[in-house]
């Protein structure tokens, strides 16, 4: 799956969860073994994105990280949520 497709997938999964979708920002970084996608949202939406006991974040990670290619030389995909509360 191409990087733009993964970002589109993240947007389509995250936007319905947010009260302020216009504040959504996704940054993609390549480092060594991983393609990292860092999600920034409004401070009021962080809790909605993480969910109780992290269930929403875990589900998002499962879907997004499952899109990676199974080829031996492909980089793994990581989804990170930037928590501004701490």
N, C-alpha and C positions, 0 to 999 in steps of 0.2 A: 504494500500500500504506500503510495507516495506521501511525502511530508504534507503537502497541501490537503490531501484527502484526510489525513489524520487530524489536522487542525480543523477541518470542516466537521468531522465527526465529533470532536470535542465541543465545538460551538453548538452543534445541534443537540447534544446531550445536556450541556450546561445552561444555555439560555433559558429554557423553560423553568429552571429552578430559581432563577434570580429575580429579585424585585427591581434591580437597577441593571438591566442587561447592557446598557450603553457603557457601563464602567468595565466591562469584560475586556481583558487583555491577555493574549496568549503569546508567550515568548518561547521560541524553539532554540535550543542550544545543542550542539554536537560536542561530545567529549569522550574520547576513547571508545568505550564499548556501548555507549548509550546515545539515543536521541532523547533529550529531555524536553518536555513540554511543561512550562511553568504557567499556571493560571493565576492571574490577579483579578480580584473582584472588589467591589465596594466593601468596606469594613462590616456593614450590616448584613451582607450576603455570605460572609465566610461561614457562619454557622449553618446556613441552609445548604451550602455546598459540601460541608463535611458531614452533616447529619448526626443523629444521636449515635454515640459510641463509634462514630466513623463509618457507619454503614453505607451512606451515600458515596463517600469518597472511595471506599473499598469497591463498590459496584462500578463506579466510573473507571477506576484503575483496571479492574478485571476486563472490562470491555475494550478500553484503549490499548492496554498492554497485550491483549489477545490478538491485535491486528498485525503484530510483527510477522515478518516473513520467517519461515522455518528453515531458510537456507543456513548453512553452517557459518558463512562469513557475514551475515547480516547483523547490524547493530540492534540492540534491544531498545524497546520504547519504555520510557518512564514518565509518569504523570505526577507532577508536584503541585500542591496548592499553597500559594504564598499566604501565610497567616499573619496579618498585620496586627493582631491583637496582642502579641507578645514582643 
